[in-house]
Amino acid sequence: MKYLLAVFCSLLFTETAVANAYNLPLQLDYGLIKKVVVSQLYKGAGQSAKLWHDKHDCSHLTLSDLQVSGKEGQIRLLNNVNAQFGTHFGGQCITVVQWAGLLETLQKPTLNADHTILSLPVTKAVAYDKQGRQLNIDKLQELLKQVVEPRLSEINIDLNKSRADIERTLIQYVPETSVNDLKATIASLKFGSAEANDKNVSIKLAFDAPAKAAAPKPVAALTAAEQQQWQALWQEWNGFLTKAIEQASEDTQSEELRDTLTQILLESRTAFQAGLNNHNASGIDPIRVFFTDTWERLAPVMRILAKDLPEVQGLQYLTFIAATDVMYELDAIGAPFGLAISSDGLRNLVRILIAGKQKNAGAG
């Protein structure tokens, strides 16, 4: 993931002028939405959420086995529910009512006034018994209304909490002349819109990006000294990516994925070396060809495999897919940062990374 971010960011930033407003369409898979919900609320054993209990725990309500999907233009959460109503008497809990069934909630993606927080307020909550029959137990309905719905409605994605992490991650991959542009863009990031459908949540991220001031100038090929430093960097990357490929193969139990990723890694070395050495007189950029061809081969395989993985592992692959899709979306909307998936961009990246490595070595 860091490697992908590095390529993405180095291709992004060049000399820039005034800022333009953009909207970037993203598709958040329901696996990603589930991960957000679980991380904020389901902190009990086996990813359960005890949303209410009295001081003696004689009365309590717990959600578990969360499923997330789309329904009627909203996000649908389906939970197993275990509820107990009791009283504490003589040092013991006496159960009055005990119930186990299903809770279905529909939650509408909603933006706050400044479009920086995406929340999921509950618009409908229905309890069912294990046979799928709707229940109307007064005590249960009261508890759902007063406790469960407010807790589920607290779930949110807050861009304000993410800005510092985004900046720390990206700033090391951009030239010093573009740091202020990067900070301004991150500060401007907002949700443009958010809509749920049957397959995912469709989001538009709005941001102000510096407009390209002039046509990019050709970037000189790496010198012999830079090539030597690049080879050392590549060996580090190669080791990291080789381990990542083996882990992906173990996670998915797929030799097909391992073979595909290994072949891509071999091809990347050839393409990168061609892009770093010199300009191609034919006008065919080896870096652009590599990225385009690679993603067309890799994305369908990873989308299929991610759906069959446990939640945490699947999220890693879905996030990788989303990040790469962002890179191509930015390229398609008119190069707001002077974006070019190109050999020139790769040369800029390598020089930034060499300079950063030398700076860190000097500081050490």
Buried (B, 14 or more C-beta within 10 A) or exposed (E): EEEBBBBBBBBBBBBBEEBBEBBBBBBBBBBBBBBBBBEBBBEEEEBBBBBBEBEBEBBBBBBBEBEBBBBEEBBBBBBBBBBBBBEBEEEEBEEEEEBEBBBBBBBBBBBEEEBBBBBBBBBBBBBBEEEEEEBEBEEBBEBBEEEBBEBBBEBBBEBEEEBEEBBEBBBBBBBEEBBEBBBBBBEBBBBBBBBBEEEBBBBBBBBBBBBBEEEBEEBEBBEEEBBEBBEEEBEEBEEEBEEBBEEBBEBBEBEEBBEBBBEBBEBBEEBBBBBBBEBBEEEEBBBBBBBEEBBEEBBEBBEEBBEEBEEEBBBBBBBBBBEBBBBBBBBEBEBBBBBBBBBBBBBBBBBBBBEEBEEEEEEE
